[in-house]
């Protein structure tokens, strides 16, 4: 059984994708990546610090401050990367 949606996207070339999305905008993609990275890093660092402080003091016995520092670092890196990628894609596809 052939599914038309799958066969359509299996043969989709770059020109069709460009037309389908309304055109890729590199300027908006770069701006989206910048905004996404900054906001993702800030939010990730704050939420990571709060979560790390809770886990460090409650479960690991390491203390709130080391847990907060570790959580902030992990949250910053994850938020930066995730925000940059999602912002890049969303910005590039914005019409």
Secondary structure, DSSP 4 states (H G I P E B T S, - for coil): ---HHHHHHHT--HHHHHHHHT---HHHHHHHHHHHHHHHHHHHHHHHHHHHHHHIIIII-S-HHHHHHHHHHHHHHHHHHHHHHHHHHHHHH--
